[in-house]
Amino acid sequence: MQFKIVFLDIDGTILMPDHTYSNTTKEAISQIQRKGIEVFIATGRPLHEIRGLANELNIDSFIGYNGTYAVYKNEIILNERVDQAEIKAFLDIAKQHHHEMVLFTSNQNYYTSLDHPLVEHFNKSFHLNQNALLNEDVMDQILSMTVMNVAPSQTNLYQLNENIRLSQVNVTGNKHAYDILRLDVNKGEAVKRVLRTLNIPKEQAIAFGDGMNDKEMLESVGESFAMGNSHPNLFQYAKHKTTSVMESGIYNGLKQLGLVN
């Protein structure tokens, strides 16, 4: 099989718990790039917060905000903002239950509170710097949302309709946080859009992930890898299980396909 494209999650897939990546991960990415294989970062993170990492890895194509926004070499190919009525409903629920939220635009992270200890830990965990308090003026620019300080028994509060699901953040110390996803707008649907735009069949695409927000992405490619450190429920959606992020999971998965040496 001649593979043409690889999609890589960031946290727990490229980046280890200490927010660094291994030399083998960078080398694996370099090797497949030299073979002419396109590499996309596919993340729940806001793209304005990952430019440094992308530059270090020589990657210029992205799926961000859990699939609401996609860019191929500076060309925007997907931009799905969140409905303002839904945003207001989520904010009302969060306020009622003493939860905190972060809402992402294409250039800023807007919070319901900046001084809550869980918010401070969240920002530190993900190295988020472009932070501000939420205001009414940006409600029409929101691309994705994460809710914090949520108990597992409370996730159903946010399922306003059958198109909404919550995905637990698979990063140590942040299991109280959940990404609010739309079933019709996610990493998988973004991958499908990228493949259509670039005229690449599913069978020639590869993806690596570790969190439940990667489920649809892994189902949308021919060769899918769940990292060894993945959320336990993710493995059933992946064709392969590779080693953990601490054990060069990307490199070993690509080696399994004969793409790196």
C-alpha positions in Angstrom: 0.0 0.0 0.0 1.3 3.4 -0.9 0.3 5.7 2.0 -0.1 9.4 1.3 -1.2 11.0 4.6 -0.8 10.7 8.4 -2.8 12.4 11.1 -1.3 12.8 14.5 -2.9 13.8 17.8 -0.7 15.9 20.1 -1.2 15.2 23.9 -0.4 11.6 24.7 0.5 10.9 21.1 3.2 13.3 20.0 3.8 14.8 23.4 4.8 12.9 26.6 3.4 13.8 30.0 6.3 16.3 30.5 5.2 18.1 27.3 8.3 17.0 25.3 8.5 14.6 22.4 11.1 11.9 21.9 13.8 12.1 19.2 12.3 8.9 17.7 9.0 10.7 17.2 10.6 13.6 15.4 12.8 11.3 13.3 9.8 9.2 12.3 7.9 12.3 11.2 11.0 13.5 9.2 11.3 10.1 7.5 7.8 9.9 6.2 7.9 13.6 5.1 11.0 12.8 3.0 8.9 10.1 1.3 6.4 12.7 0.3 3.7 11.7 2.8 1.6 14.6 4.1 1.6 15.0 7.9 -1.3 16.7 9.7 -1.5 17.5 13.4 -5.1 16.7 14.5 -5.8 18.1 18.0 -8.4 19.4 20.3 -6.0 22.3 21.1 -6.4 25.8 19.6 -4.1 26.2 16.7 -2.7 29.5 17.9 -1.2 27.6 20.9 0.8 25.0 18.9 2.7 27.0 16.3 6.0 26.5 18.1 5.6 22.7 18.2 4.5 22.7 14.6 7.5 24.6 13.5 9.9 22.3 15.3 8.3 19.3 13.6 8.1 21.0 10.2 4.3 20.6 10.0 2.2 23.2 8.3 -1.2 21.4 8.0 -3.7 21.1 10.8 -7.0 19.9 12.1 -7.7 21.9 15.3 -10.4 22.5 17.9 -11.5 18.8 17.8 -12.3 19.0 14.1 -14.1 22.3 13.7 -11.2 23.9 11.8 -8.8 22.6 9.2 -5.9 24.1 7.3 -3.8 22.7 4.5 -0.6 24.7 3.9 -2.3 28.0 4.9 -5.5 27.3 3.0 -8.6 27.0 5.3 -10.6 24.0 4.2 -13.0 23.7 7.2 -14.4 26.3 9.6 -17.4 25.2 11.7 -18.3 27.6 14.5 -20.5 26.6 17.4 -24.2 27.7 17.4 -24.6 30.7 19.7 -27.8 29.3 21.3 -26.0 26.1 22.2 -23.1 28.1 23.7 -25.5 30.1 25.9 -27.2 26.9 27.0 -23.9 25.3 28.0 -22.8 28.4 29.9 -26.1 28.4 31.8 -25.6 24.8 32.8 -22.0 25.4 33.9 -23.0 28.4 36.0 -25.8 26.5 37.7 -23.5 23.6 38.7 -20.4 25.6 39.5 -18.4 24.3 36.6 -15.9 26.4 34.6 -15.6 26.6 30.8 -13.0 27.6 28.3 -14.2 28.6 24.8 -11.8 28.8 21.9 -11.7 31.2 19.0 -9.1 31.2 16.2 -6.8 33.4 18.2 -7.8 33.4 21.9 -8.9 31.2 24.8 -11.9 32.7 26.7 -12.7 31.5 30.2 -15.6 31.9 32.6 -13.0 32.3 35.3 -9.2 32.8 35.2 -8.4 32.3 38.9 -10.1 29.0 39.7 -7.4 26.5 40.7 -8.6 23.9 38.2 -8.4 26.5 35.4 -4.9 27.5 36.4 -3.8 23.8 36.4 -5.5 23.3 33.0 -3.6 26.2 31.5 -0.4 25.0 33.0 -0.9 21.5 31.7 -1.5 22.6 28.1 0.8 25.7 28.1 -2.1 27.9 27.1 -1.0 31.6 27.0 -3.6 33.5 25.0 -6.1 33.7 27.8 -8.9 36.2 28.5 -12.3 36.4 30.3 -15.3 35.5 28.2 -17.3 38.4 26.8 -20.4 38.7 24.6 -18.5 40.1 21.7 -16.9 36.8 20.8 -19.9 34.5 21.0 -20.2 34.3 17.2 -16.5 33.2 16.9 -16.4 30.1 19.1 -14.9 27.0 17.5 -14.8 24.6 20.4 -15.4 24.3 24.2 -14.2 22.5 27.2 -16.0 22.2 30.5 -14.1 21.7 33.8 -14.8 20.6 37.4 -17.3 18.0 36.1 -18.0 14.7 37.9 -18.6 11.7 35.6 -22.2 11.6 36.8 -22.8 15.1 35.6 -21.8 14.7 31.9 -25.4 14.1 30.9 -26.3 17.6 31.9 -24.6 18.9 28.8 -26.1 16.4 26.3 -28.8 18.9 25.2 -29.6 16.8 22.1 -28.5 13.6 20.4 -25.8 15.4 18.4 -23.8 16.3 21.6 -21.3 14.1 23.4 -18.7 14.8 26.0 -15.1 13.4 25.7 -13.0 13.2 28.9 -9.6 14.9 28.6 -7.1 12.0 28.6 -4.3 14.0 30.5 -3.3 13.3 34.0 -4.7 15.8 36.5 -7.3 17.0 34.0 -9.8 14.1 34.1 -12.4 16.5 35.5 -12.4 18.3 32.1 -14.5 17.2 29.1 -14.4 18.4 25.6 -17.9 19.2 24.3 -18.1 17.5 20.9 -20.7 17.5 18.1 -21.3 14.1 16.5 -21.4 15.7 13.0 -18.3 18.0 13.7 -15.3 16.1 15.0 -11.8 15.0 14.1 -13.2 12.1 12.0 -15.4 14.4 9.9 -12.5 16.8 9.5 -10.3 13.9 8.3 -12.9 13.0 5.7 -13.0 16.6 4.5 -9.2 16.7 4.2 -9.2 13.4 2.3 -11.9 14.6 -0.1 -10.1 17.9 -0.7 -6.7 16.2 -1.4 -8.4 13.4 -3.3 -6.8 10.7 -1.1 -8.7 7.4 -0.5 -9.3 6.3 3.1 -7.1 3.3 2.6 -4.0 5.5 2.0 -4.5 7.4 5.3 -3.0 6.6 8.7 -3.9 8.1 12.1 -2.6 7.9 15.7 -4.5 8.9 18.8 -5.0 8.2 22.5 -8.2 10.0 23.7 -11.9 9.4 23.1 -11.9 12.6 21.0 -9.8 10.5 18.5 -12.5 7.8 18.1 -14.0 9.1 14.9 -10.6 9.9 13.4 -9.4 6.4 13.9 -12.6 5.1 12.2 -12.0 7.4 9.2 -8.7 6.0 8.0 -7.4 2.8 6.6 -4.7 2.2 9.2 -5.4 3.4 12.7 -3.3 3.2 15.8 -4.3 3.6 19.4 -1.3 4.5 21.6 -0.4 2.1 24.5 -1.4 4.8 26.9 -4.9 5.4 25.3 -8.1 5.7 27.2 -9.3 2.1 27.7 -12.4 2.5 25.6 -10.5 3.7 22.6 -8.7 0.4 21.6 -11.9 -1.1 20.1 -12.0 1.6 17.5 -8.4 1.2 16.3 -7.1 -1.4 13.8 -3.7 -1.5 15.7 -2.4 -1.0 19.2 1.1 0.5 19.3 3.4 1.2 22.2 2.9 4.2 24.5 4.0 7.7 23.9 6.8 7.1 26.4 7.9 4.1 24.2 8.0 5.7 20.8 4.5 4.7 19.8 4.4 6.7 16.6 7.7 5.4 15.4 6.8 1.8 16.2 3.5 2.1 14.5 5.0 3.5 11.3 7.7 0.8 11.5 5.0 -1.8 11.6 3.7 -0.5 8.3 7.3 -0.4 6.8 7.4 3.4 6.5 10.4 4.1 8.8 13.6 2.3 9.7 
